[in-house]
Amino acid sequence: VAVVAPTYWQARRAADSLQLEWAHGAFAEVTTSSLRRSYHAMARQPGETLRSQGDAERALGRAPVALDATYELPYLSHTPMEPMNATAHVQDGRCEVWAPTQAPGIARAQVADALGLDQRDVEIHTTMLGGGFGRRLVQDYAVEAARIAARVGKPVKVTWSREDDQNNDFYRPMAVSRVRGAVDAAGTPVAWSHHLVTQSILADVGEDFIAALAPAGAPRPLARFATKAAPAAFRRGVMVDQTAVEGAKELPYAIPHLRVAFTEAHSAVKAGFWRAVGHSHTAFVTESFLDELAHAGKQDPVALRRRLLRDHPRHLRVLERVASEAGWGSPLPAGVGRGVAVHASFRSVCAQVIEASVEPASDGRGPGTIRIHRVVAALDCGRVVNPQLVRAQVESAVVFGLSAALRQQITFEAGRVQETNFHRYRLLRLHECPRIEVHLIDSEEDPTGVGEPPLPPVAGALGNALFAATGRRLRRLPFELALAEPDLPATEPTP
């Protein structure tokens, strides 16, 4: 249903006044609680092995100390400050679109398909965009503008409200990981078994990309067949979506017995690329659980990482730099903890140390307030061309990651999104932002990723800092919600 008017406000008021009856469909039965139960049940099963070395199961059974932990991350929206919008004009068998898009080639292919035009008759004007984070790789808003313009016969600008945007996103997938590990008598990790359950992003949006790669003159039936074949293979489990497991499958730590497994979850909730994609959830799991193994083996978290990363010089460089700049091991004020995380993504490596605390509630009853005092980041992104731009990207990723780690989630009741605006999907506020220190590694290698690699370590470093401050391990994001819940089942070292 579309309302067209001379101004946005007229159209908005008219749309709000419509009395509509909707057919709710099968999605009306979906709730976050049911999804969580399903994901946790799948995580207890073996899964499909993606990486195996040694004999993890045997080593887990023989080690003097073993851990078994389950981590959970929610759906997340992109929530760019500029909601989805596009302007389209259809006339004389041609279509022009003005859109803040991250993928003009995909927009061109999809608009042409929607209107039955040849791609050569569609022109995309890419405007500046007020935030993308992967959301503007999906072109539903541009197609919507083109379809309405074709019906109206005049240029049409479509502007979504914040509620439209929140309710119709392609969300960062929910993920549940069961991780088991063991340390030997000397406190060194000897076994690691990670089973990850999440959706395939490519199953939902993969056909968009394939359509854009098809030659402009390819017959439409052939192009449509090609675009649907690969996503169908992901949905049927014929192929594993590497974006779902990246960062977990490439675990860099030298652990002799290791297994990484995956189970693809199927959900009516549409999944899409979110800043740092799979690394945004796998890094939280791997860096938190390695910290658990370090404490179980009575090892310093930085010293243990240093030993286990002996074959990865780039990881070691950023780890040593961040530990030095953060003053790892130096005294902290009472109640303040320090946590570390290091992760590679998009051909770059980033390490972070975060200092945080939990202030008691003023009435002594609530869970308290998480305070982040300092974030120190070291980044190896190859040759740095514009240092100030790189630092700004690191700061942006840290703030983006802290908002998600602390308080953001998308939940569903009767198929409806509950976090429809910023009053429930809350951002890190200015007065809550910590001091962020950025240190760039000198390198003569080719430049690598910058905008996404600083995000994955954030949640792990913060969770490790909160454990150091409180002695409580939070394995579910967002942390503010987890802090208010009863403790999860204990995963203390067991003989």
Protein Blocks (a to p, Z undefined) as FASTA:
>chain_A
ZZddfbfklmmmmmmmpccdddebjmlmpcfklmmmmmmmmmmpnbjafbdghjfklmmm
mpmbdcddddddddddfkpabdcddddddeehiacdddddfblmlmmmmmmmmnopafkl
pccdddddehjehmmmpcklmmmmmmmmmmnopacdddddfklmmmmcccdddddddddd
dddfkopafbdcdddddddfklmmmmmmmmmmpcfklcfklmmmmmmmmmmmmmnomacc
fklmgojlmocbdcfbacddddddddfbdcdddehijmmmmmmmmmmmmmmmmmmnopaf
klmmmmmmmmmmklmmmmmmmmmmnopoiacdehiacddddddeehiacddddddddddd
fklmanbjaddfbdcddddebjafblmlmmmmmmmmmmmmmmmmmmgccddeehiafblb
fklmccddfklpccddddddddfbdcddfklmmmmmmmmmmmmmmmmmnopacfbdcfkl
mmmpccdddfbdcZZ
